Amino acid sequence: MKYRYLLFDLDGTLTDPKVGITTCVQYALNHFGIYESDNTKLEPFIGPPLQDSFMQFYGMSSQNAQKAVEKYRERFSEVGLYENSIYEGIAELLSQLHCGGCRLAVASSKPTVFVEKILSHFNIADYFDVVVGSELDGSRVRKEEVVQEALKQLEKFGAANPKKTVMIGDRCFDIEGAKEHNLDSIGVTYGYSQPGELEKAGATFVVNSVAELSRLLLEE
């Protein structure tokens, strides 16, 4: 196989979280008297740290953005994380990689506790040797920090050869996190990137479907 150590983003890469994330963003915005009925407009919240998005897209102060994150998690922790679906073909791909001797990690900006629940919900947790997300206190939200911790935890299986290691994700943040650690990256356009976003970020490869991703990763 082309790579032996694989770091996967979660949202927009392994699962489609649109309903859960955008509905929880609506719930948080409502607390501030902001009503956005079109959840498609909230898709940019999928991927980057939530607090940054509330500040960027709704001009919130740091304090209000933190409160918005708290309101978001109020709903997400009970309902939103299950308003999600796994992309067709992902479970089969993970099984093949795992059985082929690859070491798999999740590297997500979502809090680890939620990542673990989602992986278990879709019965794919056992394929992963390492699961790294952010912390609920707001630390380790930057993708480069998440990638760094995932690489550190992979060391218990033998230091990951950078030339045999790849980061797979659907947003520029995933590609930039990989570049920060001199790793190859695969951008997937079936997630929530904007047209040209992954190419502009410098992805090593860009694929348009899970089938195309599978062909790339499983080739000898």
LUMDO-585244 format. One record per residue: residue number from 1; residue in one letter; x, y, z of N, C-alpha, C, O in turn. Coordinates in steps of 0.2 Angstrom, whole numbers, m for minus. Last residue first. Layout:
# residues N
<NUM; A; <X; Y; Z>; <X; Y; Z>; <X; Y; Z>; <X; Y; Z>>
...
This chain:
# residues 220
<220; E; <m4; m4; m23>; <3; m6; m21>; <8; m2; m24>; <14; m3; m23>>
<219; E; <m18; 5; m18>; <m13; 3; m23>; <m7; 1; m20>; <m4; 4; m15>>
<218; L; <m26; 10; m8>; <m25; 3; m8>; <m20; 0; m14>; <m18; m5; m14>>
<217; L; <m27; 24; m10>; <m24; 21; m4>; <m22; 14; m4>; <m17; 12; m1>>
<216; L; <m33; 25; m23>; <m26; 28; m21>; <m23; 25; m15>; <m17; 24; m15>>
<215; R; <m45; 18; m21>; <m40; 16; m26>; <m33; 19; m25>; <m28; 15; m25>>
<214; S; <m51; 26; m11>; <m49; 19; m10>; <m44; 16; m15>; <m39; 13; m13>>
<213; L; <m53; 38; m17>; <m49; 38; m12>; <m46; 31; m10>; <m40; 30; m9>>
<212; E; <m63; 33; m27>; <m56; 36; m29>; <m51; 36; m23>; <m45; 35; m25>>
<211; A; <m73; 30; m18>; <m70; 25; m22>; <m63; 27; m25>; <m59; 23; m25>>
<210; V; <m76; 42; m12>; <m73; 37; m8>; <m70; 32; m12>; <m64; 29; m10>>
<209; S; <m71; 56; m24>; <m76; 51; m21>; <m72; 46; m16>; <m66; 46; m16>>
<208; N; <m61; 64; m28>; <m68; 66; m29>; <m73; 62; m26>; <m79; 63; m26>>
<207; V; <m45; 70; m22>; <m49; 64; m25>; <m57; 67; m24>; <m58; 71; m20>>
<206; V; <m29; 76; m24>; <m36; 78; m23>; <m40; 72; m26>; <m39; 71; m32>>
<205; F; <m13; 76; m16>; <m18; 73; m21>; <m25; 76; m19>; <m26; 78; m13>>
<204; T; <m7; 86; m9>; <m3; 81; m13>; <m7; 78; m18>; <m5; 78; m24>>
<203; A; <m13; 102; m8>; <m14; 95; m7>; <m10; 91; m11>; <m9; 93; m17>>
<202; G; <m13; 116; m7>; <m7; 113; m8>; <m7; 105; m7>; <m2; 102; m5>>
<201; A; <m23; 125; m6>; <m19; 124; 0>; <m13; 120; m1>; <m9; 119; 3>>
<200; K; <m28; 125; m19>; <m24; 131; m17>; <m20; 130; m10>; <m15; 133; m10>>
<199; E; <m34; 112; m18>; <m28; 113; m23>; <m24; 119; m21>; <m18; 119; m21>>
<198; L; <m44; 115; m9>; <m39; 110; m8>; <m33; 111; m12>; <m27; 110; m10>>
<197; E; <m52; 125; m16>; <m49; 126; m9>; <m43; 121; m8>; <m38; 123; m5>>
<196; G; <m58; 123; m28>; <m51; 125; m28>; <m48; 126; m21>; <m42; 127; m21>>
<195; P; <m74; 126; m20>; <m70; 124; m26>; <m63; 127; m26>; <m62; 133; m25>>
<194; Q; <m73; 122; m2>; <m75; 126; m8>; <m71; 124; m14>; <m66; 121; m14>>
<193; S; <m76; 107; 6>; <m72; 112; 4>; <m75; 116; m1>; <m80; 114; m5>>
<192; Y; <m84; 96; 12>; <m86; 103; 13>; <m81; 108; 11>; <m82; 114; 13>>
<191; G; <m82; 81; 3>; <m84; 84; 9>; <m87; 92; 9>; <m91; 93; 5>>
<190; Y; <m78; 77; m9>; <m85; 75; m7>; <m87; 78; 0>; <m93; 77; 1>>
<189; T; <m65; 80; m11>; <m69; 85; m12>; <m77; 83; m11>; <m81; 87; m12>>
<188; V; <m51; 78; 0>; <m57; 74; m3>; <m62; 80; m4>; <m64; 83; 0>>
<187; G; <m33; 78; m1>; <m40; 82; 0>; <m45; 78; m4>; <m45; 76; m9>>
<186; I; <m20; 71; 7>; <m25; 69; 2>; <m32; 74; 3>; <m35; 73; 9>>
<185; S; <m3; 74; 9>; <m10; 75; 11>; <m14; 73; 5>; <m13; 74; m1>>
<184; D; <13; 71; 17>; <9; 71; 11>; <1; 72; 13>; <0; 71; 19>>
<183; L; <21; 81; 29>; <17; 75; 27>; <14; 76; 21>; <12; 82; 19>>
<182; N; <27; 91; 37>; <30; 89; 31>; <27; 82; 29>; <31; 77; 27>>
<181; H; <19; 98; 46>; <23; 92; 48>; <27; 88; 43>; <29; 82; 43>>
<180; E; <13; 107; 39>; <16; 109; 45>; <21; 104; 47>; <26; 105; 50>>
<179; K; <6; 99; 30>; <12; 103; 28>; <16; 105; 33>; <22; 105; 33>>
<178; A; <m5; 95; 38>; <0; 90; 36>; <6; 94; 34>; <11; 91; 35>>
<177; G; <m12; 107; 40>; <m9; 104; 46>; <m4; 99; 44>; <1; 97; 48>>
<176; E; <m15; 111; 27>; <m10; 115; 31>; <m7; 111; 37>; <m1; 112; 38>>
<175; I; <m25; 101; 25>; <m19; 101; 21>; <m14; 105; 24>; <m8; 103; 24>>
<174; D; <m34; 104; 35>; <m31; 97; 35>; <m25; 97; 31>; <m20; 94; 33>>
<173; F; <m38; 117; 31>; <m35; 116; 38>; <m31; 109; 38>; <m26; 109; 41>>
<172; C; <m45; 115; 19>; <m38; 118; 19>; <m35; 117; 25>; <m28; 116; 25>>
<171; R; <m54; 99; 21>; <m54; 107; 21>; <m46; 109; 21>; <m42; 104; 22>>
<170; D; <m55; 86; 21>; <m59; 89; 16>; <m58; 97; 16>; <m61; 100; 12>>
<169; G; <m41; 74; 22>; <m46; 78; 25>; <m50; 82; 19>; <m48; 82; 14>>
<168; I; <m28; 64; 28>; <m33; 64; 23>; <m39; 69; 26>; <m41; 68; 32>>
<167; M; <m10; 63; 28>; <m16; 66; 31>; <m22; 67; 26>; <m21; 69; 21>>
<166; V; <1; 50; 29>; <m3; 54; 25>; <m9; 57; 29>; <m11; 53; 34>>
<165; T; <17; 42; 28>; <12; 45; 32>; <8; 50; 28>; <11; 54; 24>>
<164; K; <29; 38; 23>; <24; 33; 22>; <18; 35; 26>; <13; 31; 28>>
<163; K; <37; 48; 25>; <36; 47; 18>; <31; 41; 17>; <28; 41; 12>>
<162; P; <39; 48; 39>; <35; 53; 36>; <33; 52; 28>; <28; 54; 26>>
<161; N; <36; 34; 48>; <40; 36; 43>; <36; 42; 39>; <31; 40; 36>>
<160; A; <32; 34; 65>; <29; 34; 58>; <34; 37; 53>; <37; 43; 54>>
<159; A; <40; 24; 76>; <40; 30; 73>; <37; 30; 66>; <40; 27; 62>>
<158; G; <30; 12; 84>; <36; 13; 80>; <35; 20; 76>; <30; 22; 74>>
<157; F; <19; 13; 91>; <18; 8; 86>; <25; 8; 82>; <25; 4; 77>>
<156; K; <21; 24; 98>; <21; 18; 102>; <20; 12; 97>; <22; 6; 100>>
<155; E; <19; 35; 89>; <26; 32; 90>; <26; 26; 94>; <31; 22; 94>>
<154; L; <6; 39; 89>; <8; 34; 84>; <15; 31; 85>; <16; 25; 83>>
<153; Q; <7; 50; 97>; <4; 44; 100>; <5; 38; 95>; <5; 32; 97>>
<152; K; <13; 59; 88>; <16; 57; 95>; <13; 51; 97>; <17; 46; 99>>
<151; L; <3; 60; 78>; <10; 57; 77>; <13; 55; 83>; <17; 50; 83>>
<150; A; <m7; 67; 86>; <m8; 60; 83>; <m1; 57; 81>; <m1; 51; 82>>
<149; E; <0; 79; 89>; <m2; 74; 95>; <m3; 67; 92>; <m1; 62; 95>>
<148; Q; <1; 84; 76>; <7; 83; 81>; <5; 78; 86>; <9; 74; 87>>
<147; V; <m13; 86; 73>; <m8; 81; 69>; <m2; 79; 73>; <0; 74; 73>>
<146; V; <m17; 95; 82>; <m20; 89; 82>; <m15; 84; 79>; <m15; 78; 81>>
<145; E; <m9; 106; 78>; <m8; 103; 85>; <m11; 96; 86>; <m8; 92; 89>>
<144; E; <m14; 108; 66>; <m7; 106; 66>; <m5; 104; 73>; <m1; 99; 74>>
<143; K; <m27; 112; 68>; <m26; 106; 65>; <m19; 104; 66>; <m17; 98; 67>>
<142; R; <m31; 118; 84>; <m28; 120; 78>; <m26; 113; 75>; <m23; 108; 78>>
<141; V; <m35; 115; 97>; <m40; 115; 92>; <m37; 116; 85>; <m41; 114; 80>>
<140; R; <m29; 114; 110>; <m28; 109; 104>; <m33; 109; 99>; <m36; 104; 97>>
<139; S; <m42; 120; 121>; <m35; 119; 119>; <m35; 113; 113>; <m39; 109; 113>>
<138; G; <m55; 121; 126>; <m53; 125; 120>; <m46; 124; 118>; <m44; 128; 114>>
<137; D; <m59; 111; 135>; <m57; 118; 138>; <m55; 123; 132>; <m53; 128; 134>>
<136; L; <m61; 100; 128>; <m67; 104; 129>; <m65; 111; 132>; <m69; 115; 132>>
<135; E; <m48; 98; 115>; <m50; 97; 122>; <m56; 102; 123>; <m57; 107; 120>>
<134; S; <m49; 89; 99>; <m47; 95; 103>; <m50; 93; 111>; <m52; 88; 112>>
<133; G; <m43; 72; 96>; <m47; 78; 95>; <m45; 84; 99>; <m39; 84; 101>>
<132; V; <m37; 57; 91>; <m35; 63; 94>; <m40; 68; 91>; <m41; 69; 85>>
<131; V; <m35; 40; 92>; <m40; 45; 91>; <m38; 51; 95>; <m38; 51; 101>>
<130; V; <m26; 26; 86>; <m26; 32; 89>; <m32; 37; 87>; <m34; 37; 81>>
<129; D; <m30; 15; 79>; <m25; 14; 84>; <m25; 20; 89>; <m24; 20; 94>>
<128; F; <m46; 10; 72>; <m41; 16; 74>; <m37; 14; 80>; <m39; 12; 85>>
<127; Y; <m56; 1; 71>; <m51; 1; 66>; <m45; 6; 67>; <m40; 6; 64>>
<126; D; <m65; 2; 81>; <m60; m3; 82>; <m54; m3; 76>; <m49; m6; 77>>
<125; A; <m74; 12; 77>; <m69; 13; 82>; <m63; 8; 82>; <m57; 10; 83>>
<124; I; <m85; 9; 69>; <m78; 9; 66>; <m73; 11; 70>; <m67; 12; 68>>
<123; N; <m98; 10; 72>; <m95; 4; 73>; <m88; 4; 69>; <m87; m1; 66>>
<122; F; <m105; 22; 74>; <m104; 19; 67>; <m100; 13; 66>; <m99; 10; 61>>
<121; H; <m103; 24; 87>; <m110; 24; 84>; <m110; 21; 78>; <m115; 17; 76>>
<120; S; <m89; 25; 88>; <m92; 20; 91>; <m99; 19; 88>; <m102; 13; 87>>
<119; L; <m87; 38; 82>; <m84; 32; 79>; <m87; 25; 82>; <m88; 21; 78>>
<118; I; <m94; 46; 91>; <m97; 45; 84>; <m94; 39; 81>; <m97; 35; 77>>
<117; K; <m87; 45; 103>; <m94; 43; 103>; <m96; 41; 96>; <m100; 37; 94>>
<116; E; <m75; 50; 99>; <m75; 43; 101>; <m82; 41; 101>; <m83; 35; 99>>
<115; V; <m79; 64; 96>; <m76; 59; 91>; <m77; 52; 93>; <m79; 48; 88>>
<114; F; <m82; 68; 109>; <m87; 67; 104>; <m85; 63; 98>; <m89; 59; 95>>
<113; V; <m70; 68; 115>; <m75; 64; 118>; <m81; 63; 113>; <m84; 58; 113>>
<112; T; <m62; 77; 108>; <m61; 69; 107>; <m67; 65; 110>; <m68; 60; 107>>
<111; P; <m70; 90; 99>; <m68; 87; 105>; <m67; 79; 105>; <m72; 76; 102>>
<110; K; <m64; 92; 82>; <m69; 91; 86>; <m67; 88; 93>; <m62; 84; 93>>
<109; S; <m53; 92; 74>; <m53; 98; 78>; <m59; 97; 83>; <m60; 101; 87>>
<108; S; <m45; 76; 72>; <m50; 80; 71>; <m50; 86; 76>; <m47; 86; 82>>
<107; A; <m38; 62; 67>; <m35; 69; 69>; <m41; 74; 67>; <m41; 76; 62>>
<106; V; <m37; 45; 69>; <m42; 51; 68>; <m38; 57; 71>; <m36; 57; 76>>
<105; A; <m27; 33; 62>; <m28; 38; 67>; <m33; 43; 65>; <m34; 44; 59>>
<104; L; <m20; 17; 59>; <m25; 22; 57>; <m26; 27; 63>; <m26; 24; 69>>
<103; R; <m8; 8; 51>; <m9; 11; 57>; <m14; 17; 56>; <m12; 21; 52>>
<102; C; <m10; m7; 41>; <m9; 0; 41>; <m11; 2; 49>; <m15; m1; 52>>
<101; G; <m13; m20; 38>; <m7; m19; 42>; <m6; m11; 43>; <m1; m9; 46>>
<100; G; <m24; m24; 31>; <m18; m24; 27>; <m12; m22; 32>; <m6; m21; 29>>
<99; C; <m34; m22; 40>; <m32; m29; 39>; <m25; m29; 35>; <m22; m34; 35>>
<98; H; <m35; m8; 38>; <m33; m11; 45>; <m30; m18; 44>; <m25; m20; 47>>
<97; L; <m39; m7; 25>; <m32; m4; 27>; <m30; m7; 34>; <m24; m8; 35>>
<96; Q; <m51; m13; 25>; <m46; m16; 21>; <m39; m13; 23>; <m34; m17; 23>>
<95; S; <m58; m5; 35>; <m57; m13; 36>; <m51; m15; 32>; <m47; m19; 34>>
<94; L; <m59; 7; 28>; <m55; 6; 34>; <m53; m1; 36>; <m48; m2; 38>>
<93; L; <m67; 3; 17>; <m60; 5; 16>; <m56; 5; 22>; <m50; 2; 22>>
<92; E; <m79; 0; 23>; <m75; m6; 20>; <m68; m4; 18>; <m64; m8; 19>>
<91; A; <m82; 12; 29>; <m81; 7; 33>; <m77; 1; 30>; <m73; m2; 33>>
<90; I; <m84; 20; 16>; <m79; 21; 21>; <m77; 15; 26>; <m71; 14; 27>>
<89; G; <m95; 17; 9>; <m88; 14; 7>; <m83; 15; 12>; <m77; 12; 11>>
<88; E; <m104; 31; 11>; <m104; 25; 9>; <m97; 23; 6>; <m93; 26; 3>>
<87; Y; <m100; 40; 26>; <m100; 40; 19>; <m100; 33; 17>; <m96; 29; 19>>
<86; I; <m112; 40; 40>; <m105; 38; 37>; <m106; 38; 30>; <m111; 35; 27>>
<85; S; <m121; 54; 46>; <m121; 48; 43>; <m114; 46; 40>; <m110; 51; 39>>
<84; N; <m130; 62; 59>; <m124; 61; 56>; <m125; 55; 52>; <m129; 51; 53>>
<83; E; <m135; 66; 73>; <m138; 68; 67>; <m132; 68; 61>; <m130; 74; 59>>
<82; Y; <m127; 63; 84>; <m130; 57; 81>; <m134; 59; 74>; <m136; 55; 71>>
<81; L; <m123; 75; 89>; <m118; 71; 86>; <m121; 65; 83>; <m117; 61; 79>>
<80; G; <m135; 82; 93>; <m132; 83; 86>; <m127; 78; 84>; <m126; 77; 78>>
<79; V; <m140; 77; 106>; <m143; 75; 100>; <m139; 76; 93>; <m139; 72; 89>>
<78; E; <m130; 80; 116>; <m136; 75; 117>; <m139; 73; 111>; <m142; 67; 110>>
<77; S; <m121; 88; 111>; <m119; 82; 116>; <m124; 77; 117>; <m123; 71; 118>>
<76; F; <m127; 98; 105>; <m123; 93; 101>; <m122; 87; 105>; <m122; 81; 103>>
<75; R; <m133; 106; 114>; <m138; 102; 110>; <m134; 97; 107>; <m136; 91; 106>>
<74; E; <m122; 111; 120>; <m128; 109; 124>; <m132; 105; 120>; <m135; 100; 123>>
<73; R; <m114; 115; 111>; <m112; 109; 114>; <m118; 106; 118>; <m119; 100; 119>>
<72; Y; <m120; 128; 108>; <m119; 123; 103>; <m118; 116; 106>; <m122; 111; 104>>
<71; K; <m117; 135; 120>; <m124; 133; 118>; <m124; 128; 113>; <m128; 123; 113>>
<70; E; <m103; 135; 120>; <m106; 132; 125>; <m113; 130; 123>; <m116; 124; 125>>
<69; V; <m101; 143; 108>; <m99; 136; 108>; <m102; 132; 114>; <m104; 126; 113>>
<68; A; <m107; 155; 113>; <m110; 152; 108>; <m108; 144; 107>; <m112; 140; 106>>
<67; K; <m97; 158; 123>; <m104; 157; 125>; <m108; 153; 120>; <m112; 148; 121>>
<66; Q; <m87; 161; 114>; <m86; 155; 118>; <m93; 153; 121>; <m94; 147; 122>>
<65; A; <m92; 172; 108>; <m91; 166; 104>; <m90; 160; 108>; <m92; 155; 106>>
<64; N; <m92; 181; 118>; <m98; 179; 116>; <m98; 172; 111>; <m102; 168; 111>>
<63; Q; <m78; 183; 120>; <m82; 180; 125>; <m89; 178; 123>; <m91; 172; 125>>
<62; S; <m74; 187; 107>; <m71; 181; 110>; <m76; 178; 115>; <m77; 172; 115>>
<61; S; <m88; 194; 98>; <m82; 195; 103>; <m80; 188; 105>; <m84; 183; 104>>
<60; M; <m94; 190; 82>; <m94; 190; 89>; <m88; 191; 93>; <m83; 190; 90>>
<59; G; <m96; 190; 68>; <m93; 196; 71>; <m94; 196; 79>; <m94; 201; 82>>
<58; Y; <m100; 179; 61>; <m106; 183; 65>; <m103; 189; 69>; <m106; 192; 73>>
<57; F; <m89; 173; 56>; <m95; 174; 52>; <m101; 178; 55>; <m105; 181; 51>>
<56; Q; <m79; 175; 65>; <m78; 177; 58>; <m84; 178; 55>; <m85; 183; 51>>
<55; M; <m84; 170; 78>; <m81; 177; 77>; <m81; 179; 70>; <m82; 185; 69>>
<54; F; <m88; 157; 74>; <m93; 162; 77>; <m91; 169; 76>; <m94; 174; 75>>
<53; S; <m76; 152; 70>; <m81; 153; 65>; <m86; 158; 68>; <m89; 162; 64>>
<52; D; <m68; 151; 82>; <m66; 156; 76>; <m72; 157; 72>; <m72; 163; 69>>
<51; Q; <m76; 142; 89>; <m76; 149; 91>; <m73; 153; 86>; <m76; 159; 85>>
<50; L; <m74; 130; 81>; <m81; 133; 81>; <m80; 141; 84>; <m83; 145; 81>>
<49; P; <m61; 127; 69>; <m63; 128; 76>; <m70; 132; 77>; <m70; 137; 74>>
<48; P; <m67; 120; 53>; <m63; 124; 57>; <m65; 125; 65>; <m71; 123; 66>>
<47; G; <m78; 110; 50>; <m71; 109; 49>; <m67; 114; 54>; <m63; 111; 58>>
<46; I; <m92; 118; 46>; <m90; 112; 46>; <m82; 111; 45>; <m80; 113; 39>>
<45; F; <m96; 131; 44>; <m94; 129; 51>; <m91; 122; 52>; <m89; 120; 57>>
<44; P; <m100; 132; 31>; <m93; 134; 33>; <m91; 133; 40>; <m85; 133; 42>>
<43; E; <m114; 129; 32>; <m109; 124; 30>; <m102; 126; 32>; <m98; 121; 33>>
<42; L; <m123; 138; 33>; <m119; 137; 39>; <m114; 131; 38>; <m111; 129; 43>>
<41; K; <m131; 139; 22>; <m127; 145; 24>; <m122; 144; 29>; <m117; 147; 30>>
<40; T; <m139; 128; 24>; <m134; 127; 19>; <m129; 133; 20>; <m123; 132; 19>>
<39; N; <m149; 131; 33>; <m143; 128; 36>; <m137; 127; 31>; <m132; 126; 33>>
<38; D; <m158; 145; 34>; <m155; 141; 28>; <m149; 138; 31>; <m144; 141; 31>>
<37; S; <m162; 152; 45>; <m166; 147; 43>; <m163; 142; 38>; <m165; 136; 37>>
<36; E; <m156; 160; 58>; <m153; 158; 51>; <m157; 152; 49>; <m156; 146; 51>>
<35; Y; <m157; 172; 69>; <m161; 167; 66>; <m159; 166; 59>; <m160; 170; 54>>
<34; I; <m151; 178; 84>; <m150; 178; 77>; <m153; 172; 74>; <m152; 166; 77>>
<33; G; <m152; 179; 98>; <m157; 183; 94>; <m156; 183; 86>; <m158; 187; 83>>
<32; F; <m143; 171; 104>; <m141; 178; 103>; <m146; 182; 99>; <m145; 188; 97>>
<31; H; <m149; 159; 103>; <m148; 162; 110>; <m146; 169; 109>; <m148; 173; 114>>
<30; N; <m148; 156; 89>; <m154; 158; 92>; <m154; 161; 99>; <m158; 166; 101>>
<29; L; <m135; 151; 88>; <m137; 158; 86>; <m143; 161; 89>; <m144; 167; 90>>
<28; A; <m137; 138; 94>; <m133; 143; 97>; <m134; 150; 95>; <m134; 155; 99>>
<27; Y; <m146; 133; 84>; <m148; 133; 91>; <m143; 138; 95>; <m146; 142; 99>>
<26; Q; <m137; 134; 73>; <m144; 138; 73>; <m146; 138; 80>; <m148; 144; 82>>
<25; V; <m128; 124; 77>; <m126; 132; 76>; <m132; 136; 76>; <m132; 141; 79>>
<24; C; <m136; 113; 76>; <m133; 115; 83>; <m130; 123; 82>; <m131; 126; 87>>
<23; T; <m138; 112; 63>; <m144; 113; 67>; <m141; 116; 74>; <m145; 120; 77>>
<22; T; <m125; 110; 58>; <m128; 116; 56>; <m134; 117; 61>; <m136; 123; 62>>
<21; I; <m122; 97; 64>; <m118; 104; 65>; <m122; 110; 64>; <m122; 114; 68>>
<20; G; <m132; 88; 60>; <m130; 90; 67>; <m127; 96; 68>; <m129; 100; 73>>
<19; V; <m131; 90; 45>; <m137; 91; 49>; <m136; 93; 56>; <m139; 97; 59>>
<18; K; <m117; 87; 42>; <m121; 93; 41>; <m127; 94; 45>; <m127; 100; 48>>
<17; P; <m108; 76; 43>; <m111; 79; 49>; <m115; 85; 48>; <m117; 88; 53>>
<16; D; <m103; 62; 36>; <m107; 68; 34>; <m111; 71; 40>; <m116; 69; 41>>
<15; T; <m87; 55; 40>; <m94; 55; 40>; <m97; 62; 38>; <m93; 67; 37>>
<14; L; <m74; 56; 35>; <m77; 49; 37>; <m85; 49; 37>; <m88; 45; 35>>
<13; T; <m76; 69; 30>; <m71; 64; 27>; <m73; 57; 28>; <m73; 53; 24>>
<12; G; <m84; 77; 36>; <m83; 79; 29>; <m78; 74; 26>; <m77; 74; 20>>
<11; D; <m76; 75; 51>; <m81; 78; 48>; <m80; 80; 41>; <m75; 83; 39>>
<10; L; <m62; 69; 53>; <m68; 65; 54>; <m74; 69; 50>; <m76; 66; 45>>
<9; D; <m46; 65; 45>; <m51; 70; 48>; <m58; 66; 49>; <m59; 61; 46>>
<8; F; <m34; 52; 48>; <m41; 54; 44>; <m44; 60; 48>; <m45; 60; 55>>
<7; L; <m19; 47; 44>; <m22; 51; 48>; <m29; 54; 45>; <m28; 57; 40>>
<6; L; <m10; 32; 42>; <m15; 36; 39>; <m19; 40; 45>; <m21; 37; 49>>
<5; Y; <4; 24; 38>; <1; 28; 43>; <m3; 33; 40>; <m1; 37; 37>>
<4; R; <7; 19; 25>; <6; 14; 31>; <3; 17; 37>; <1; 14; 42>>
<3; Y; <3; 21; 8>; <5; 23; 15>; <3; 18; 20>; <m1; 14; 19>>
<2; K; <2; 12; m3>; <6; 18; m4>; <8; 21; 3>; <13; 23; 4>>
<1; M; <4; m6; 0>; <0; 0; 0>; <4; 6; 0>; <10; 6; 2>>
